[in-house]
Amino acid sequence: MLTIKILGSGCANCKKVEEIARRAVAGLAVEAEVIKVTDMARITAYPILGTPGLVVNEQVVCSGRIPTEAEVTTWLTTALA
């Protein structure tokens, strides 16, 4: 099972990243836990310079921008391998 974390304050961009991640999970038909991390102390524990951030199995895969669904699908597929 994948663990996906969305790092951010809950702004529109963070919500968009969560939506894209959930669509990618559904498209792959895999089991994943999607967690929203809004606590700044927990967010700053990750090596990111800006939000939103996307973490897959505790690896930061994207930060400071909104990734495409294709990018997220690739990262999830890599994490499953």
C-alpha positions in Angstrom: 0.0 0.0 0.0 1.2 3.5 -0.9 1.3 6.4 1.6 0.8 9.7 -0.1 1.1 13.0 1.8 0.0 16.4 0.6 2.0 19.1 2.3 0.4 22.5 2.6 -1.9 24.9 4.4 -5.1 23.7 2.7 -5.0 26.4 0.0 -6.5 25.9 -3.5 -3.2 24.6 -4.9 -2.9 22.0 -2.1 -6.5 20.9 -2.8 -5.7 20.6 -6.5 -2.6 18.4 -5.8 -4.8 16.2 -3.6 -7.4 15.9 -6.3 -4.7 15.0 -8.9 -3.2 12.4 -6.5 -6.5 10.8 -5.8 -7.3 10.6 -9.6 -3.9 9.0 -10.2 -4.5 6.4 -7.5 -7.9 5.6 -8.9 -6.5 5.3 -12.4 -3.9 2.8 -11.2 -6.5 1.0 -9.1 -4.0 0.6 -6.2 -4.5 0.8 -2.5 -3.2 4.1 -1.1 -3.6 6.2 2.0 -3.8 9.9 1.2 -2.9 12.2 4.1 -3.2 15.9 4.3 -0.4 17.5 6.4 -1.2 21.1 7.3 0.9 21.5 10.5 3.9 23.7 9.6 6.2 22.0 12.0 5.5 18.6 10.3 5.8 20.2 6.8 9.2 21.8 7.5 10.5 18.4 8.6 10.6 17.6 4.8 13.2 19.1 2.5 10.9 21.4 0.6 11.2 25.1 -0.1 7.6 25.8 -1.0 4.1 24.3 -0.8 2.3 22.4 -2.1 4.4 19.4 -1.6 3.8 15.8 -2.5 5.4 12.9 -0.7 5.1 9.2 -1.7 6.3 6.6 0.8 8.2 9.3 2.7 10.1 10.5 -0.5 9.5 14.1 -1.6 8.6 13.9 -5.3 7.4 17.4 -5.9 7.2 20.8 -4.2 6.3 24.3 -5.0 4.1 23.5 -8.0 1.1 21.5 -9.1 2.2 18.3 -10.9 0.3 16.8 -13.8 -1.7 13.6 -13.3 0.8 11.8 -15.6 3.7 12.8 -13.4 1.9 11.6 -10.3 1.0 8.3 -12.0 4.7 7.8 -12.9 5.8 8.5 -9.3 3.3 6.1 -7.9 4.2 3.4 -10.4 7.9 3.9 -9.5 7.1 3.6 -5.8 5.2 0.4 -6.4 8.1 -1.2 -8.2 
